[in-house]
């Protein structure tokens, strides 16, 4: 099943923000939206829509600034644990072994 992609106007309607607000948030939070080429329109995934909704809630609901939103999102982002070199080598070795058996 192909994931649903939204156009900017649809995102603005769903989240209830003006297009200039969405554009400014795209600049402040570069992970929002995807654009295949400079000529193509920007498209938004469901995760982008949820991200925009969260930003709206933090800005308009909690009164945070963009910098405050960025800090809050950084605080709530799941942390990634460091992987030791031996663990990485073990995983790569296992993947390599599996690839050889499939070939």
N, C-alpha and C positions, 0 to 999 in steps of 0.2 A: 504494500500500500504506500503510495506516494504521500509524504507529509504535506499538509496544507501550507501554502505560502500566501501571505497577505501583502497587498499594496499599501503604500503610505496612507492613502485616504481611508482605507478600511481600518488600519490601526488607529488612526485619529478618531474615527467614529466609535470603534469598540472601547477605547480607553477614555474617550471624551477629553481630548486635548487638541489644541490648535496645531496646524502643521508646522508653524515656526517653533513651537515648543519641542515637537518631535525632532526636528532638524537640529536644534541646539543640543538636545540630549544625545543625538547620534555623534556629535562632535565631542562631547564630554565623556561619553561611554562608547568607545570605538567598536565594541563587540556587538552592538545593536545593528541588526540588518545585514544583508549580504548583497553585494553588487558584482555581477559577473564581468561587466566592462563599464567604462566611464559613460558610454552611451545608453546603457540599459538602466531601467528604473530599479531602485533599491527594493528588495523584497524582504519580508520578515517572516521568521519561523514562529511556531507557537511559543518556543522558549524566549524569543525576542519580545513577543507580546506580553508574556508574563513579567519579563524584566522591566518593560516600560510601565506596566501596572504597578510594580513594586516601587519604581522611582517616583511615580506620581503620588503614591501613598505616602512616601517619605517626605516629598517636597510639600505637597498640599495638605496632607493629613497631619504630619508631625512637625511641619514647619522647618525642615532641615534645608540648609544650603546645598548646592551641588557638591561642594567639598565634604559636607557632612554626610551626604548620601554615599559618596565614594568610600568614606571611612566606614560607614555602617555596613555597606556591602562587603568590604574587605574583611570586616570582623566576622561576618556570618558565612563567609565562603569556607567550604570544608578544607581543612588542612591536608596536605599531601605529605605522607611520611617519607623520609629519605630511605632509599634502597641501597643496601651495601653492594659493593662490587661483586662479592661472592654470590649474593642473591640474584643479581642481574645476570651473571655468567650462568648460573643454574637455569634460569628461565630461558635464556638464549640457547643453551645446550639442549634443553627439552624441546623447544620449538624446532630447532634444527633436526633433531632426531625424528620428530613427527613429520617434518617436511620430507626427509629422506624416505620414510616408510610410505608416504603417499605417492611419491614419484615411482 
